[in-house]
């Protein structure tokens, strides 16, 4: 397993070289470090599974960490067998106004709508790669707060299950909550000329990186 950390200090006691196959270091709120993280990851070769689960709730870096980073990493890495993008139930109230992406005014809900649409776009465009989005629920993390009512363990178990289970239905394009499919917000499922197509065009123009 190769893991990502924002900086070396985040490794803490997990820096034991025998614990991981490798570590990728980079602050995903900074565009140049996103591309450097992609180069570091690419040095390990093609991955079986890539899980994009970095995220922030608010602030100027929200759109970069939650949407731009998974897009750039997905675009620059060799296509894996399986892709998993972390979404949120809050994506249902996200906006399709992509001017918010380039202006840096996107809300958390906006970014989660867009990353859900990105997951759906990968599922429809890349037949050799399965792509799913996961809603972990409102869980008691530093972001969710100690009073969050959902099950933290159930959230990450869904990601592990999608990464390892040999027979998932649907095989690709699923939106999952606690190992069960749910219908994502309709805005995330627009065809190539709809939200997905406009999103990929906006992200390519914003980053200079085509999805491929």
HUTAKA-V387135 format. One line per field, one symbol per residue. psi: psi as a letter, one per 30 degrees, with the letter a starting at -180 (. if undefined). Layout:
psi->???
This chain:
psi->kklkleleffebfggjffelflkkkkjgfjeefeeeeeeeefffakkekkjjgkllellfgeeeefeeeeeeeeeflkklekkkkjakffffglkgjfffeffggkleeeefeefeeeeeeeeffjfgkkklkkjfljliaeeflfgkfljeeeefeeeeeeffkfikklflgljkjhgkklklkfffgkaefbeeeeeeeeeeeefgjke.
